[in-house]
């Protein structure tokens, strides 16, 4: 795809350009959020509430 065809498709009209920027920002934001959440869950595996809930609710984690 040459620069001229990109210009005609995206940059020629301001409304299309702004829409493309907003769409790109939404896609980036959602993919970044999913990626960071996956990293966080993998890095903190075993320390999160979902991982220790069963043990704490059934009293298996108490040391009395």
Backbone bond lengths (Angstrom), bond angles and torsions (degrees), N, CA, C in turn:
res aa  C-N    CA-C-N  psi(-1)  N-CA   C-N-CA  omega(-1)  CA-C   N-CA-C  phi
1 X - - - 1.446 - - 1.528 107.69 -
2 X 1.296 116.64 122.23 1.456 120.45 -177.70 1.525 110.76 -84.08
3 X 1.319 114.75 165.56 1.462 120.49 -179.44 1.523 111.09 -61.51
4 X 1.315 117.07 -35.49 1.459 120.71 -178.43 1.538 110.75 -66.05
5 X 1.322 117.71 -39.99 1.463 119.50 179.08 1.519 111.11 -71.18
6 X 1.346 117.43 -35.67 1.467 120.46 175.50 1.522 109.76 -64.45
7 X 1.326 116.61 -42.41 1.458 120.61 178.40 1.524 111.37 -59.68
8 X 1.324 116.48 -45.98 1.458 120.24 -179.20 1.526 111.93 -66.01
9 X 1.327 116.66 -33.49 1.456 120.96 -176.25 1.531 112.46 -81.55
10 X 1.326 118.04 -40.78 1.463 120.94 -169.29 1.519 113.23 -113.71
11 X 1.325 117.61 -50.25 1.463 121.12 -167.77 1.523 115.10 -89.12
12 X 1.293 118.56 -10.57 1.459 120.15 -173.91 1.524 112.33 -67.88
13 X 1.316 116.99 -42.89 1.468 120.86 179.65 1.519 108.70 -107.55
14 X 1.303 115.33 135.41 1.457 120.75 -177.22 1.529 111.33 -64.30
15 X 1.303 118.69 -37.91 1.464 120.84 -178.50 1.529 111.18 -64.67
16 X 1.310 117.78 -39.23 1.465 121.37 177.73 1.524 109.87 -68.45
17 X 1.335 116.91 -40.26 1.461 121.14 179.40 1.531 110.69 -62.72
18 X 1.331 117.16 -46.32 1.464 120.88 -179.96 1.528 110.21 -64.63
19 X 1.309 117.38 -41.25 1.465 120.78 177.12 1.511 112.31 -62.32
20 X 1.334 116.52 -39.48 1.458 120.93 177.95 1.530 110.82 -65.11
21 X 1.329 116.70 -40.53 1.462 120.37 178.62 1.526 110.28 -64.35
22 X 1.324 117.17 -45.57 1.466 120.25 179.40 1.524 111.57 -63.86
23 X 1.311 117.43 -43.40 1.460 121.07 178.84 1.527 110.95 -63.25
24 X 1.319 116.22 -43.07 1.458 119.77 177.50 1.521 111.90 -62.75
25 X 1.338 116.67 -39.62 1.467 120.36 178.93 1.527 110.99 -66.20
26 X 1.321 118.02 -40.56 1.458 120.79 178.85 1.527 111.73 -65.47
27 X 1.312 116.37 -42.23 1.462 120.17 179.24 1.521 110.27 -65.58
28 X 1.330 117.26 -43.93 1.460 120.69 178.99 1.524 110.59 -63.00
29 X 1.323 117.00 -44.26 1.465 120.87 -178.01 1.519 111.45 -61.90
30 X 1.320 117.09 -45.11 1.459 119.23 -177.74 1.532 111.35 -69.95
31 X 1.323 118.25 -39.63 1.465 119.64 179.34 1.528 110.77 -70.34
32 X 1.318 118.62 -37.17 1.460 121.94 176.87 1.519 110.36 -64.38
33 X 1.340 117.02 -41.93 1.456 121.97 179.65 1.525 111.34 -63.12
34 X 1.309 117.10 -44.06 1.468 120.80 178.67 1.524 110.36 -64.50
35 X 1.320 116.91 -43.26 1.457 120.19 -179.87 1.520 113.03 -63.99
36 X 1.324 117.28 -43.37 1.459 121.02 179.47 1.527 110.54 -66.67
37 X 1.335 117.86 -39.94 1.466 120.41 178.09 1.529 111.54 -63.48
38 X 1.322 117.41 -40.51 1.467 120.02 177.54 1.519 110.94 -64.86
39 X 1.332 117.01 -42.57 1.456 120.62 177.45 1.519 110.97 -62.17
40 X 1.323 117.31 -45.26 1.466 122.27 -178.44 1.530 110.79 -62.45
41 X 1.329 116.95 -45.11 1.464 120.41 179.83 1.525 111.73 -65.38
42 X 1.325 117.97 -38.07 1.467 120.60 178.89 1.527 110.31 -70.56
43 X 1.321 117.98 -41.94 1.462 121.68 -177.69 1.524 111.46 -68.55
44 X 1.326 118.38 -33.94 1.457 122.72 -176.96 1.518 112.99 -105.80
45 X 1.309 117.58 24.30 1.458 121.55 -179.61 1.528 109.85 -61.84
46 X 1.316 116.13 130.80 1.451 121.69 -178.80 1.511 113.32 95.60
47 X 1.317 117.85 -13.18 1.458 122.11 -179.39 1.521 112.51 -111.16
48 X 1.311 117.47 -8.27 1.453 121.73 -177.16 1.524 111.27 -85.85
49 X 1.315 115.48 159.90 1.459 121.58 -177.91 1.516 111.62 -59.01
50 X 1.306 117.45 -39.79 1.467 120.11 -179.78 1.529 111.35 -61.56
51 X 1.331 117.02 -29.53 1.463 121.10 -177.50 1.523 112.81 -83.28
52 X 1.326 118.32 -32.04 1.465 120.90 -174.64 1.524 113.23 -106.82
53 X 1.284 118.29 -0.03 1.464 122.12 -176.41 1.523 112.54 -58.67
54 X 1.329 116.77 -48.94 1.458 120.56 -176.61 1.530 110.99 -61.72
55 X 1.332 116.36 -43.12 1.463 119.94 -179.01 1.525 111.77 -64.38
56 X 1.304 116.91 -41.63 1.461 120.00 -176.86 1.526 112.29 -74.69
57 X 1.313 117.10 -36.54 1.465 119.67 -179.79 1.525 111.72 -70.70
58 X 1.310 118.51 -30.36 1.462 122.04 -179.21 1.520 112.48 -94.95
59 X 1.307 117.86 1.87 1.453 120.98 176.60 1.504 114.92 78.24
60 X 1.322 118.00 14.62 1.459 119.98 -179.39 1.524 111.93 -77.41
61 X 1.321 117.80 -19.48 1.453 120.60 -176.63 1.508 113.56 -92.26
62 X 1.315 118.78 -0.99 1.461 121.40 -178.49 1.518 110.49 -80.92
63 X 1.335 114.92 144.20 1.459 119.26 -178.02 1.524 110.80 -117.31
64 X 1.289 120.06 43.02 1.468 123.31 -179.03 1.502 111.59 -95.30
